[in-house]
Amino acid sequence: MAHGFVSRVFEVFAHNRTSVDLIATSEVSISLTVDNSATVPNIQKDLMALGEVKVLVNMAIVSVVGRGFVQRSGLAARIFHALRDVNVVMISFGASDVNVSCVVAQADAERAVKSLHQEFFGESR
C-alpha cells in the first residue's frame, strides 16, 4: 500500500498551505520539519487518517553548509564525531550538494553548532 503514500502526505500539507523545510523518507515512513507551527494541529489530524503521527516540539535545524560534499570522503564521520554528545533525531542530505542538516532539541542547538564549528574551523584545523 506504499504506492502514492508520499503524494497523499504532501496533499495534506498543500491543503493546509504549509511548506516542508526538511524531509527524510523511506518507503512508508516520513520525517519532516515545518516552520509554521500554527498549522500543525490540523496537519496532525489530517495525517492520522494515513497512519501513526508523532510531533516533536522545541526542535532546531543545524546545518553544515559548503561545496562538493559528495566528493568529500569522511565528511559524515567528522559531522557525527562532532555531534557525538548531541541526540540527532533526523538527518537530511539534500539533492543539492551543499548542505547536511540535522534536527536536534532546541536546548542542544547551540552546543551542536559550537561543536561543528570547532570541528571544521577550530585551531587544530
N, C-alpha and C positions, 0 to 999 in steps of 0.2 A: 504493500500500500504506500510505498515511498514515492511513487511517481506523482509529480505535481505537488508534493508536500511543501517544498520551499516556495513555490508560487502562491499557495494558499496562505502561507505565513506572511509573505510580503503584501498580499491583498489586505490583510488586517492593518498593516502599517500605513498603506496608502489610504484606506478608508478613514483612519484616524489622523491623517495628514501629519505623520511623524517620520522623520528621516532616521535612518540607522547610521551610526557613526562607525562602529567596528563590527565585524562578523567573523565567526569561525563555525564551520559546518562539518557534519558527517552525513550519512545517508538520511537519518531521521532525527538528528539532534542538531539544534542550532543554539549557539550562544551569541548574544549581540548586546550592543550598548546603544542607548539613546540619550540625547541631551535634554529633551523635553519631558521632564518627569510628570508634568500635569496630565499627560495623556496615558500614562502607564496603567492606571486602574481600568480604563476602558479597553486598552490593548490586552491586558491580562485576562479580562473577562472574555473577550473575543477569542483569544488563543486557547483558552481552556476547552473549547469545542474541538480543538485539534490534538490535544494531548496534555501532558503534565507541564505546568508552568512554575518556574521559580524566579522570584525577583530579588535581586540583591541591591541594597541601597548603600549610600555613602561609599561609593567606589570611585576610583580615579583611573584615568588612562595615562600611562607613562610610555613615551616613545623614544626610540633611538633612531635618529634621522641621519642619513648620509647618502652615499652613492655607491653603486656596484656591489650591493650586498650579496647577490647571487654568486659573485666570483670571490667572495671573501671567506675562505676556509677558516673555521674556528670562531667565527663571529658569534654564533649562537652560544658556544661554550663560554665565551667572555661575558655575554649578556647574563646568562644564567648563573655563572660564577658570581658576578657582581650582585645578583638578586638572591643569592643562596639563603639569606636570612629574612626574605620577604615572601609571603604567600602570594603566588601568582595564580589568579583564578581563571584567566583567559589569555590566550596568545593569538595575535593576528599578524601575519606577514603578508602584506598586500600584494596585489598584482603588479603594482609599480615597484621597482627595485630600489626604493629609497627609504623605507622605514620598517621597523619591527615595533609593534605596540603590545603592551601588556596591561591587563586590568588588575589593580591591586586595591586593597582597602584604602580609603581616603587617609586614614591615620598613618599608613605606611608610605604614602606617596613621596613625601619629602625625603625620607630615608632612602627610598628606591632611586630617586633622581640623584641624590648625593653619591650613592654607591656607584651608579652608572657613570657619573661624571668623573669620579676617582679612577674607575677602570679605564676610561678612554682618554682622559685629559690630565690625570694625576701626574705628579712629579716623576714617577717611575716610568712613565711612557714617553 
